[in-house]
């Protein structure tokens, strides 16, 4: 028998949760945050490279243009307004 059965039980549950997929609202919110962070970081890097003369204005504009699909995706999902507080409120009706 383990010395700390409760501790072992908690560790086992944590291991199982690590492999479980996130709930949709949480996963989407993290993805939206990650895309926002990526777009900000990419633009900041482009701005810095342009200031330093490491890239041309055309290269800078091309780089920004490659992010347009991500910007459209982000705008679409931000407008959708996922509300994580709704997670678990709507329950499956049992008969």
N, C-alpha and C positions, 0 to 999 in steps of 0.2 A: 504494500500500500504506500502511495506517495506520502512524503512528510507533510506536504501542504496540498491536500486535495482540492481546496477551493482555488488556490493559486494555479494549480495544474489545469483545472476546469476553465478558468479565465483565459489562460494562455492558449488552450485548445480552441476556444471560441474566437479569440483574436486571429489565430492562424486561419480559421475557416472564413472569417470575414475578409481577410486580406485577399482571398481568392474569389470572393463574391463580387459580381458587378454592382456598380453604384445604381442608385435609383435615378431615373431619367432626369428629373429636375436638377439634381445635384451635378450629374455628369454634364448636362448642357450648360449650366452656369459656369462650371470650371472651364469648359471648352470656350465659352464666350470670353471669359477673363483671359485665357491663354492667347486667344486670337488678338484681343485688344493689346495685350503686352507685346506680342510679336510685332504687330503693326507699328506700335510706338517705338520699339527698339530698332526695327528695320529703318524707319524714317530717321531716327536720331543718328544711326550709323551712316546713312546716306548723306545727311546734312554735314556730318563731321568730315566724311571723305571729300565732299564737294568743297567745303571750306579749305581743306588742306591741299586741294588741287590734285588729289589722287584719282579722281574721276571727273569726266566732263559733265556738262549740264545735260547733254543727250543721254549719257549713261545713267545719270541720276533719274531723269524722267522715265527711261525704260524700266529701271528698277521699281519705281513707284507704280508704273502701269501693270507690272506683274502681280501687284497686290490687289488690283481692282476686284477680282473674283472674291477674295477674302473680305474686302470691304462691303461688297454687295451681300454676301452671306451674313456678315455681322449685322448689317443694318436690318436685314429681313428678320433675324432672330431677336434682335433687341426690340423691334417693334412688336413682336409676338408677345413679349412680356411674360416670360415664364416666372411664376411666383412659387418659390420653394416652400412657402408656408402652406400651400395646398397639399403638399405631400402627406398622404395618410388621412386626409379629411374625408375624401370620397371613398367609401368602403363598398366592397362587393355585397350586394343584397343577397341575403340567404332566405330561402323559403322553408 
